[in-house]
Amino acid sequence: MLDLAELAFVVVFLAGVALVWPPAALMVGGVLGVVACERRSSARRAVVPRGEAQAPRRLRRVA
C-alpha cells in the first residue's frame, strides 16, 4: 500500500514540475527512478542479525 502512495505522490509531483518546465521533470524523474531501483534492490538483500554473523575465516600461511 505504501508503494502505491509513493508512486502517486511522485506522479503528481512530476506532473506539477512538467507544467513549469518539462526538461526538469525528465531530469527529476530519472533521478527518482534510480532512487526507486536502489531502494527496491536493497530491500531484497538478506539481513543477518548481529549475534548470528559468522566470524571471518583466517587464511593459513603457506611457506
C-alpha positions as CSV (number, residue, x, y, z in Angstrom):
1,M,0.0,0.0,0.0
2,L,2.9,2.4,0.8
3,D,4.4,1.7,-2.6
4,L,1.2,2.9,-4.3
5,A,1.1,6.0,-2.2
6,E,4.7,6.8,-3.0
7,L,4.0,6.2,-6.7
8,A,1.0,8.5,-6.7
9,F,3.0,11.2,-4.9
10,V,5.8,11.0,-7.4
11,V,3.5,11.1,-10.4
12,V,1.6,14.2,-9.1
13,F,4.9,15.9,-8.3
14,L,6.4,15.2,-11.7
15,A,3.2,16.4,-13.4
16,G,3.5,19.7,-11.4
17,V,7.1,20.1,-12.4
18,A,6.3,19.4,-16.0
19,L,3.7,22.2,-16.0
20,V,6.5,24.6,-15.1
21,W,9.5,23.2,-17.0
22,P,9.3,19.8,-18.9
23,P,13.1,19.2,-19.1
24,A,13.3,19.5,-15.3
25,A,10.6,16.9,-14.9
26,L,12.6,14.5,-17.1
27,M,15.7,15.0,-15.0
28,V,13.9,14.7,-11.7
29,G,12.1,11.6,-13.0
30,G,15.4,10.0,-13.9
31,V,16.9,10.6,-10.5
32,L,13.8,9.4,-8.7
33,G,13.8,6.3,-10.9
34,V,17.4,5.4,-9.9
35,V,16.5,6.0,-6.2
36,A,13.5,3.7,-6.5
37,C,15.5,1.0,-8.1
38,E,18.2,1.2,-5.4
39,R,15.6,1.1,-2.7
40,R,13.9,-2.0,-4.2
41,S,17.2,-3.8,-4.7
42,S,18.4,-3.0,-1.2
43,A,15.2,-4.5,0.3
44,R,16.0,-7.8,-1.3
45,R,19.3,-8.3,0.4
46,A,19.4,-10.6,3.3
47,V,19.9,-9.0,6.7
48,V,21.8,-11.1,9.2
49,P,21.2,-10.3,12.9
50,R,24.3,-9.2,14.8
51,G,24.7,-12.2,17.0
52,E,24.4,-14.7,14.2
53,A,27.0,-13.4,11.9
54,Q,29.9,-15.7,11.2
55,A,33.4,-14.7,12.1
56,P,35.7,-14.2,9.2
57,R,38.0,-17.1,8.4
58,R,41.7,-16.8,8.9
59,L,43.9,-17.8,6.0
60,R,46.6,-20.4,6.5
61,R,50.1,-19.3,5.7
62,V,51.8,-21.5,3.1
63,A,55.6,-21.3,3.3
